[in-house]
Amino acid sequence: MSKQNGVEDLDAGMDYLDRIRTAQSVNISSELFEKLYLNPESRVPGDLRKRFANPTPLPLLGFLIATGALCPSLIGWRGAGGGGAANIGAYYFFGGLLQIFGAIFEWIIGNTFIYVVFGSYGAFWLAFAATLTPAFNAEEAYLGAATTAAERAAGLASFEATLAFFLAFMGVLTFMYMVCAIRTNAVFFTIFVLLEIAFWLLTAGYWKAASGDAAAFATLAKATGACLFALDVLGFYLLFAQLLQAVDFPLDLPVGDLAHLVPSKTKLAKRKES
């Protein structure tokens, strides 16, 4: 084989490899990107998003299962109750573990917004589960020294009032997420709206319980459960839409792209320049 033929064969081989790379590098629209990752499209160094599977459905699934397990306890369906303590395992492993793992994977591929969202809610479910776990002695720390019914009632009221502040700060955090979600899609944004309402309803419920108004707490707990149930329905729809895309199913569920309503800061800067 002559040197010239060798060079031609090498060039042909490089052309072939280039065609393979081009075929594998499929560009997706901003709308599809936001549906798959629940994160505004952003440019990050490298091609990790092409090398690794989409991690977003896994932590989303974990959040939905944990939330769905809590709903009946708040609403009281078929005798469910106890503040959801029967489902501590779901809170630890679905709500906590899956979301923390998912957040790490989102961080690896450069999806900042959704990595923070899943990481924080994963921590919330772990904290909530720990509060319900007897070994952590959360409630008993307020009741242990009580010797009379009045002292136990005062201790329980202090516990409920203190727990409400944790939920209130989660409501503040969720509000920030809700605003940021305007740049994703309508389903995801509505999930944050319902979650925001749920946090403040439950916060108010615990403050009512601390003041001795058990009837108001029961009403607010049911309203919280209703919001979480509606949230879960939307969440499973969103999860189903992602899974259909993952297997290239010939059915595309709309989620309502919102990114065009609030253009990115980068696009606005380019418009000013032009």
Buried (B, 14 or more C-beta within 10 A) or exposed (E): EEEEEEEEEEEEEEEEEEEEEEEEEEEBEBBBBBBBBBBBBEEEEEEEBEEEEBBBBBBBBBBBBBBBBBBBBBBEEEEBBEBBBBBBEBBBBBBBBBBBBBBBBBBEBBBEBBBBBBBBBBBBBBBBBBBBBEEEEBBEEBBEEBEEEEEBEBBBBBBBBEBBEBBBEBBEBBBEBBEBBBBBBBBBBBBBBBBBBBBBBBBBBBBBBBEEBEEBBBBBBBBBBBBBBBBBBBBBBBBBBBEBBEEEEEEEBEBEBBBEEEEBEEEEEEEEEE
